[in-house]
Amino acid sequence: MKSRMKSRSGQALTEYIIIVVIVALAAIAIVAIFSDTIREKFGGAVEELGGDTAAKDAALDVDSHQYLKDLDRDGAGGSSP
């Protein structure tokens, strides 16, 4: 009887882990899809709060696909020379 209860609790834990992984993957996909829009929004907020506009412009000059390619190439994520 005890082994049966232990098996069920292990099964429930595994199901929760699977759900957490699916939610995490969905969040990553959403951020990847909307990354350009998110950068624009944060850049606008930084500018309105009196931040450095040059950094905002530099961040918006490179689209997310190019940023990821540069990140993969040199590890810095900036535009390549």
Backbone atoms as SQL, in Angstrom:
CREATE TABLE atoms (id INTEGER PRIMARY KEY, chain TEXT, resi INTEGER, resn TEXT, atom TEXT, x REAL, y REAL, z REAL);
INSERT INTO atoms VALUES
  (1, 'A', 1, 'MET', 'N', 0.822, -1.203, 0.000),
  (2, 'A', 1, 'MET', 'CA', 0.000, 0.000, 0.000),
  (3, 'A', 1, 'MET', 'C', 0.863, 1.264, 0.000),
  (4, 'A', 2, 'LYS', 'N', 1.943, 1.259, 0.808),
  (5, 'A', 2, 'LYS', 'CA', 2.814, 2.433, 0.875),
  (6, 'A', 2, 'LYS', 'C', 3.519, 2.683, -0.449),
  (7, 'A', 3, 'SER', 'N', 3.941, 1.605, -1.107),
  (8, 'A', 3, 'SER', 'CA', 4.636, 1.775, -2.373),
  (9, 'A', 3, 'SER', 'C', 3.715, 2.355, -3.435),
  (10, 'A', 4, 'ARG', 'N', 2.446, 2.017, -3.352),
  (11, 'A', 4, 'ARG', 'CA', 1.485, 2.557, -4.319),
  (12, 'A', 4, 'ARG', 'C', 1.293, 4.060, -4.126),
  (13, 'A', 5, 'MET', 'N', 1.215, 4.513, -2.887),
  (14, 'A', 5, 'MET', 'CA', 1.082, 5.943, -2.607),
  (15, 'A', 5, 'MET', 'C', 2.339, 6.698, -3.023),
  (16, 'A', 6, 'LYS', 'N', 3.499, 6.106, -2.780),
  (17, 'A', 6, 'LYS', 'CA', 4.754, 6.733, -3.161),
  (18, 'A', 6, 'LYS', 'C', 4.844, 6.872, -4.682),
  (19, 'A', 7, 'SER', 'N', 4.359, 5.874, -5.387),
  (20, 'A', 7, 'SER', 'CA', 4.367, 5.906, -6.848),
  (21, 'A', 7, 'SER', 'C', 3.477, 7.021, -7.375),
  (22, 'A', 8, 'ARG', 'N', 2.336, 7.210, -6.746),
  (23, 'A', 8, 'ARG', 'CA', 1.423, 8.268, -7.192),
  (24, 'A', 8, 'ARG', 'C', 1.974, 9.652, -6.915),
  (25, 'A', 9, 'SER', 'N', 2.632, 9.830, -5.783),
  (26, 'A', 9, 'SER', 'CA', 3.193, 11.153, -5.489),
  (27, 'A', 9, 'SER', 'C', 4.346, 11.457, -6.442),
  (28, 'A', 10, 'GLY', 'N', 5.122, 10.454, -6.809),
  (29, 'A', 10, 'GLY', 'CA', 6.180, 10.648, -7.794),
  (30, 'A', 10, 'GLY', 'C', 5.616, 10.985, -9.157),
  (31, 'A', 11, 'GLN', 'N', 4.491, 10.367, -9.480),
  (32, 'A', 11, 'GLN', 'CA', 3.845, 10.644, -10.761),
  (33, 'A', 11, 'GLN', 'C', 3.333, 12.084, -10.786),
  (34, 'A', 12, 'ALA', 'N', 2.744, 12.546, -9.696),
  (35, 'A', 12, 'ALA', 'CA', 2.228, 13.912, -9.637),
  (36, 'A', 12, 'ALA', 'C', 3.368, 14.919, -9.756),
  (37, 'A', 13, 'LEU', 'N', 4.491, 14.637, -9.097),
  (38, 'A', 13, 'LEU', 'CA', 5.634, 15.530, -9.176),
  (39, 'A', 13, 'LEU', 'C', 6.154, 15.610, -10.601),
  (40, 'A', 14, 'THR', 'N', 6.214, 14.493, -11.277),
  (41, 'A', 14, 'THR', 'CA', 6.661, 14.465, -12.670),
  (42, 'A', 14, 'THR', 'C', 5.717, 15.274, -13.552),
  (43, 'A', 15, 'GLU', 'N', 4.431, 15.160, -13.332),
  (44, 'A', 15, 'GLU', 'CA', 3.459, 15.927, -14.116),
  (45, 'A', 15, 'GLU', 'C', 3.626, 17.424, -13.889),
  (46, 'A', 16, 'TYR', 'N', 3.879, 17.841, -12.639),
  (47, 'A', 16, 'TYR', 'CA', 4.092, 19.255, -12.351),
  (48, 'A', 16, 'TYR', 'C', 5.360, 19.762, -13.018),
  (49, 'A', 17, 'ILE', 'N', 6.392, 18.948, -13.029),
  (50, 'A', 17, 'ILE', 'CA', 7.640, 19.343, -13.685),
  (51, 'A', 17, 'ILE', 'C', 7.412, 19.529, -15.183),
  (52, 'A', 18, 'ILE', 'N', 6.661, 18.629, -15.794),
  (53, 'A', 18, 'ILE', 'CA', 6.362, 18.737, -17.224),
  (54, 'A', 18, 'ILE', 'C', 5.575, 20.017, -17.513),
  (55, 'A', 19, 'ILE', 'N', 4.621, 20.351, -16.668),
  (56, 'A', 19, 'ILE', 'CA', 3.830, 21.567, -16.846),
  (57, 'A', 19, 'ILE', 'C', 4.721, 22.800, -16.729),
  (58, 'A', 20, 'VAL', 'N', 5.619, 22.817, -15.745),
  (59, 'A', 20, 'VAL', 'CA', 6.522, 23.955, -15.569),
  (60, 'A', 20, 'VAL', 'C', 7.426, 24.123, -16.789),
  (61, 'A', 21, 'VAL', 'N', 7.919, 23.013, -17.331),
  (62, 'A', 21, 'VAL', 'CA', 8.778, 23.080, -18.516),
  (63, 'A', 21, 'VAL', 'C', 7.999, 23.629, -19.711),
  (64, 'A', 22, 'ILE', 'N', 6.772, 23.189, -19.892),
  (65, 'A', 22, 'ILE', 'CA', 5.954, 23.679, -21.008),
  (66, 'A', 22, 'ILE', 'C', 5.687, 25.179, -20.866),
  (67, 'A', 23, 'VAL', 'N', 5.376, 25.622, -19.660),
  (68, 'A', 23, 'VAL', 'CA', 5.131, 27.052, -19.433),
  (69, 'A', 23, 'VAL', 'C', 6.406, 27.858, -19.691),
  (70, 'A', 24, 'ALA', 'N', 7.547, 27.349, -19.248),
  (71, 'A', 24, 'ALA', 'CA', 8.816, 28.048, -19.469),
  (72, 'A', 24, 'ALA', 'C', 9.129, 28.147, -20.962),
  (73, 'A', 25, 'LEU', 'N', 8.922, 27.073, -21.703),
  (74, 'A', 25, 'LEU', 'CA', 9.165, 27.103, -23.148),
  (75, 'A', 25, 'LEU', 'C', 8.224, 28.078, -23.852),
  (76, 'A', 26, 'ALA', 'N', 6.987, 28.122, -23.410),
  (77, 'A', 26, 'ALA', 'CA', 6.033, 29.066, -23.992),
  (78, 'A', 26, 'ALA', 'C', 6.454, 30.502, -23.705),
  (79, 'A', 27, 'ALA', 'N', 6.925, 30.768, -22.495),
  (80, 'A', 27, 'ALA', 'CA', 7.379, 32.120, -22.154),
  (81, 'A', 27, 'ALA', 'C', 8.587, 32.518, -22.990),
  (82, 'A', 28, 'ILE', 'N', 9.513, 31.594, -23.185),
  (83, 'A', 28, 'ILE', 'CA', 10.689, 31.876, -24.011),
  (84, 'A', 28, 'ILE', 'C', 10.272, 32.167, -25.449),
  (85, 'A', 29, 'ALA', 'N', 9.329, 31.392, -25.963),
  (86, 'A', 29, 'ALA', 'CA', 8.864, 31.606, -27.338),
  (87, 'A', 29, 'ALA', 'C', 8.185, 32.964, -27.487),
  (88, 'A', 30, 'ILE', 'N', 7.387, 33.348, -26.513),
  (89, 'A', 30, 'ILE', 'CA', 6.693, 34.638, -26.578),
  (90, 'A', 30, 'ILE', 'C', 7.694, 35.784, -26.531),
  (91, 'A', 31, 'VAL', 'N', 8.678, 35.672, -25.648),
  (92, 'A', 31, 'VAL', 'CA', 9.696, 36.726, -25.567),
  (93, 'A', 31, 'VAL', 'C', 10.485, 36.797, -26.870),
  (94, 'A', 32, 'ALA', 'N', 10.798, 35.647, -27.478),
  (95, 'A', 32, 'ALA', 'CA', 11.534, 35.642, -28.741),
  (96, 'A', 32, 'ALA', 'C', 10.725, 36.285, -29.857),
  (97, 'A', 33, 'ILE', 'N', 9.438, 36.017, -29.885),
  (98, 'A', 33, 'ILE', 'CA', 8.581, 36.568, -30.935),
  (99, 'A', 33, 'ILE', 'C', 8.448, 38.084, -30.799),
  (100, 'A', 34, 'PHE', 'N', 8.289, 38.558, -29.577),
  (101, 'A', 34, 'PHE', 'CA', 8.033, 39.973, -29.350),
  (102, 'A', 34, 'PHE', 'C', 9.256, 40.743, -28.865),
  (103, 'A', 35, 'SER', 'N', 10.454, 40.214, -29.069),
  (104, 'A', 35, 'SER', 'CA', 11.647, 40.849, -28.501),
  (105, 'A', 35, 'SER', 'C', 11.893, 42.250, -29.065),
  (106, 'A', 36, 'ASP', 'N', 11.661, 42.442, -30.354),
  (107, 'A', 36, 'ASP', 'CA', 11.863, 43.778, -30.935),
  (108, 'A', 36, 'ASP', 'C', 10.892, 44.788, -30.326),
  (109, 'A', 37, 'THR', 'N', 9.647, 44.386, -30.174),
  (110, 'A', 37, 'THR', 'CA', 8.642, 45.274, -29.590),
  (111, 'A', 37, 'THR', 'C', 8.975, 45.571, -28.129),
  (112, 'A', 38, 'ILE', 'N', 9.424, 44.558, -27.407),
  (113, 'A', 38, 'ILE', 'CA', 9.771, 44.750, -25.998),
  (114, 'A', 38, 'ILE', 'C', 10.944, 45.722, -25.871),
  (115, 'A', 39, 'ARG', 'N', 11.949, 45.570, -26.739),
  (116, 'A', 39, 'ARG', 'CA', 13.092, 46.497, -26.695),
  (117, 'A', 39, 'ARG', 'C', 12.656, 47.919, -27.007),
  (118, 'A', 40, 'GLU', 'N', 11.751, 48.084, -27.962),
  (119, 'A', 40, 'GLU', 'CA', 11.252, 49.427, -28.281),
  (120, 'A', 40, 'GLU', 'C', 10.527, 50.037, -27.096),
  (121, 'A', 41, 'LYS', 'N', 9.696, 49.244, -26.435),
  (122, 'A', 41, 'LYS', 'CA', 8.934, 49.752, -25.284),
  (123, 'A', 41, 'LYS', 'C', 9.868, 50.150, -24.147),
  (124, 'A', 42, 'PHE', 'N', 10.832, 49.277, -23.825),
  (125, 'A', 42, 'PHE', 'CA', 11.775, 49.609, -22.763),
  (126, 'A', 42, 'PHE', 'C', 12.646, 50.796, -23.146),
  (127, 'A', 43, 'GLY', 'N', 13.029, 50.882, -24.408),
  (128, 'A', 43, 'GLY', 'CA', 13.819, 52.019, -24.866),
  (129, 'A', 43, 'GLY', 'C', 13.059, 53.320, -24.728),
  (130, 'A', 44, 'GLY', 'N', 11.789, 53.294, -25.089),
  (131, 'A', 44, 'GLY', 'CA', 10.953, 54.481, -24.927),
  (132, 'A', 44, 'GLY', 'C', 10.791, 54.870, -23.471),
  (133, 'A', 45, 'ALA', 'N', 10.645, 53.862, -22.605),
  (134, 'A', 45, 'ALA', 'CA', 10.508, 54.142, -21.181),
  (135, 'A', 45, 'ALA', 'C', 11.795, 54.743, -20.619),
  (136, 'A', 46, 'VAL', 'N', 12.938, 54.219, -21.053),
  (137, 'A', 46, 'VAL', 'CA', 14.223, 54.749, -20.589),
  (138, 'A', 46, 'VAL', 'C', 14.399, 56.192, -21.037),
  (139, 'A', 47, 'GLU', 'N', 14.029, 56.458, -22.270),
  (140, 'A', 47, 'GLU', 'CA', 14.159, 57.822, -22.782),
  (141, 'A', 47, 'GLU', 'C', 13.243, 58.776, -22.017),
  (142, 'A', 48, 'GLU', 'N', 12.027, 58.356, -21.747),
  (143, 'A', 48, 'GLU', 'CA', 11.091, 59.210, -21.013),
  (144, 'A', 48, 'GLU', 'C', 11.553, 59.456, -19.582),
  (145, 'A', 49, 'LEU', 'N', 12.248, 58.498, -19.009),
  (146, 'A', 49, 'LEU', 'CA', 12.735, 58.665, -17.640),
  (147, 'A', 49, 'LEU', 'C', 14.061, 59.419, -17.578),
  (148, 'A', 50, 'GLY', 'N', 14.529, 59.872, -18.716),
  (149, 'A', 50, 'GLY', 'CA', 15.741, 60.684, -18.730),
  (150, 'A', 50, 'GLY', 'C', 17.006, 59.860, -18.864),
  (151, 'A', 51, 'GLY', 'N', 16.905, 58.701, -19.432),
  (152, 'A', 51, 'GLY', 'CA', 18.078, 57.844, -19.582),
  (153, 'A', 51, 'GLY', 'C', 18.888, 58.183, -20.817),
  (154, 'A', 52, 'ASP', 'N', 19.858, 57.342, -21.094),
  (155, 'A', 52, 'ASP', 'CA', 20.786, 57.535, -22.208),
  (156, 'A', 52, 'ASP', 'C', 20.100, 57.153, -23.515),
  (157, 'A', 53, 'THR', 'N', 19.874, 58.128, -24.384),
  (158, 'A', 53, 'THR', 'CA', 19.201, 57.847, -25.652),
  (159, 'A', 53, 'THR', 'C', 20.122, 57.138, -26.634),
  (160, 'A', 54, 'ALA', 'N', 21.433, 57.304, -26.494),
  (161, 'A', 54, 'ALA', 'CA', 22.375, 56.630, -27.397),
  (162, 'A', 54, 'ALA', 'C', 22.299, 55.112, -27.200),
  (163, 'A', 55, 'ALA', 'N', 22.171, 54.677, -25.961),
  (164, 'A', 55, 'ALA', 'CA', 22.059, 53.244, -25.687),
  (165, 'A', 55, 'ALA', 'C', 20.759, 52.690, -26.252),
  (166, 'A', 56, 'LYS', 'N', 19.691, 53.467, -26.166),
  (167, 'A', 56, 'LYS', 'CA', 18.412, 53.035, -26.734),
  (168, 'A', 56, 'LYS', 'C', 18.516, 52.910, -28.245),
  (169, 'A', 57, 'ASP', 'N', 19.117, 53.887, -28.873),
  (170, 'A', 57, 'ASP', 'CA', 19.268, 53.847, -30.325),
  (171, 'A', 57, 'ASP', 'C', 20.142, 52.679, -30.770),
  (172, 'A', 58, 'ALA', 'N', 21.206, 52.415, -30.028),
  (173, 'A', 58, 'ALA', 'CA', 22.087, 51.291, -30.365),
  (174, 'A', 58, 'ALA', 'C', 21.352, 49.965, -30.219),
  (175, 'A', 59, 'ALA', 'N', 20.501, 49.859, -29.217),
  (176, 'A', 59, 'ALA', 'CA', 19.752, 48.617, -29.004),
  (177, 'A', 59, 'ALA', 'C', 18.712, 48.404, -30.094),
  (178, 'A', 60, 'LEU', 'N', 18.143, 49.496, -30.601),
  (179, 'A', 60, 'LEU', 'CA', 17.099, 49.373, -31.607),
  (180, 'A', 60, 'LEU', 'C', 17.648, 49.263, -33.030),
  (181, 'A', 61, 'ASP', 'N', 18.933, 49.554, -33.217),
  (182, 'A', 61, 'ASP', 'CA', 19.533, 49.466, -34.547),
  (183, 'A', 61, 'ASP', 'C', 19.640, 48.032, -35.050),
  (184, 'A', 62, 'VAL', 'N', 19.743, 47.084, -34.151),
  (185, 'A', 62, 'VAL', 'CA', 19.929, 45.676, -34.525),
  (186, 'A', 62, 'VAL', 'C', 18.638, 44.933, -34.214),
  (187, 'A', 63, 'ASP', 'N', 18.090, 44.209, -35.212),
  (188, 'A', 63, 'ASP', 'CA', 16.889, 43.433, -34.932),
  (189, 'A', 63, 'ASP', 'C', 17.261, 42.174, -34.147),
  (190, 'A', 64, 'SER', 'N', 16.270, 41.494, -33.616),
  (191, 'A', 64, 'SER', 'CA', 16.522, 40.381, -32.701),
  (192, 'A', 64, 'SER', 'C', 17.239, 39.227, -33.381),
  (193, 'A', 65, 'HIS', 'N', 16.956, 38.973, -34.647),
  (194, 'A', 65, 'HIS', 'CA', 17.613, 37.867, -35.347),
  (195, 'A', 65, 'HIS', 'C', 19.109, 38.140, -35.500),
  (196, 'A', 66, 'GLN', 'N', 19.452, 39.368, -35.876),
  (197, 'A', 66, 'GLN', 'CA', 20.868, 39.716, -36.006),
  (198, 'A', 66, 'GLN', 'C', 21.549, 39.712, -34.650),
  (199, 'A', 67, 'TYR', 'N', 20.856, 40.172, -33.615),
  (200, 'A', 67, 'TYR', 'CA', 21.410, 40.176, -32.257),
  (201, 'A', 67, 'TYR', 'C', 21.753, 38.765, -31.821),
  (202, 'A', 68, 'LEU', 'N', 20.853, 37.809, -32.080),
  (203, 'A', 68, 'LEU', 'CA', 21.109, 36.429, -31.701),
  (204, 'A', 68, 'LEU', 'C', 22.258, 35.825, -32.506),
  (205, 'A', 69, 'LYS', 'N', 22.364, 36.186, -33.782),
  (206, 'A', 69, 'LYS', 'CA', 23.493, 35.697, -34.583),
  (207, 'A', 69, 'LYS', 'C', 24.807, 36.238, -34.033),
  (208, 'A', 70, 'ASP', 'N', 24.830, 37.534, -33.695),
  (209, 'A', 70, 'ASP', 'CA', 26.040, 38.129, -33.136),
  (210, 'A', 70, 'ASP', 'C', 26.358, 37.535, -31.767),
  (211, 'A', 71, 'LEU', 'N', 25.346, 37.278, -30.983),
  (212, 'A', 71, 'LEU', 'CA', 25.545, 36.676, -29.672),
  (213, 'A', 71, 'LEU', 'C', 26.149, 35.295, -29.812),
  (214, 'A', 72, 'ASP', 'N', 25.673, 34.553, -30.791),
  (215, 'A', 72, 'ASP', 'CA', 26.202, 33.219, -31.028),
  (216, 'A', 72, 'ASP', 'C', 27.642, 33.289, -31.530),
  (217, 'A', 73, 'ARG', 'N', 27.952, 34.308, -32.324),
  (218, 'A', 73, 'ARG', 'CA', 29.274, 34.423, -32.937),
  (219, 'A', 73, 'ARG', 'C', 30.333, 34.879, -31.933),
  (220, 'A', 74, 'ASP', 'N', 30.071, 35.980, -31.222),
  (221, 'A', 74, 'ASP', 'CA', 31.125, 36.532, -30.360),
  (222, 'A', 74, 'ASP', 'C', 30.791, 36.527, -28.874),
  (223, 'A', 75, 'GLY', 'N', 29.585, 36.152, -28.522),
  (224, 'A', 75, 'GLY', 'CA', 29.215, 36.074, -27.110),
  (225, 'A', 75, 'GLY', 'C', 28.853, 37.399, -26.484),
  (226, 'A', 76, 'ALA', 'N', 28.983, 38.500, -27.232),
  (227, 'A', 76, 'ALA', 'CA', 28.705, 39.826, -26.671),
  (228, 'A', 76, 'ALA', 'C', 27.312, 40.316, -27.019),
  (229, 'A', 77, 'GLY', 'N', 26.778, 39.899, -28.132),
  (230, 'A', 77, 'GLY', 'CA', 25.434, 40.291, -28.514),
  (231, 'A', 77, 'GLY', 'C', 25.338, 41.612, -29.228),
  (232, 'A', 78, 'GLY', 'N', 26.410, 42.368, -29.289),
  (233, 'A', 78, 'GLY', 'CA', 26.382, 43.635, -29.992),
  (234, 'A', 78, 'GLY', 'C', 26.534, 43.443, -31.474),
  (235, 'A', 79, 'SER', 'N', 26.482, 44.527, -32.214),
  (236, 'A', 79, 'SER', 'CA', 26.660, 44.416, -33.651),
  (237, 'A', 79, 'SER', 'C', 28.124, 44.082, -33.947),
  (238, 'A', 80, 'SER', 'N', 28.314, 43.207, -34.916),
  (239, 'A', 80, 'SER', 'CA', 29.676, 42.769, -35.230),
  (240, 'A', 80, 'SER', 'C', 30.387, 43.827, -36.064),
  (241, 'A', 81, 'PRO', 'N', 31.728, 43.939, -35.900),
  (242, 'A', 81, 'PRO', 'CA', 32.469, 44.971, -36.647),
  (243, 'A', 81, 'PRO', 'C', 32.589, 44.633, -38.096);
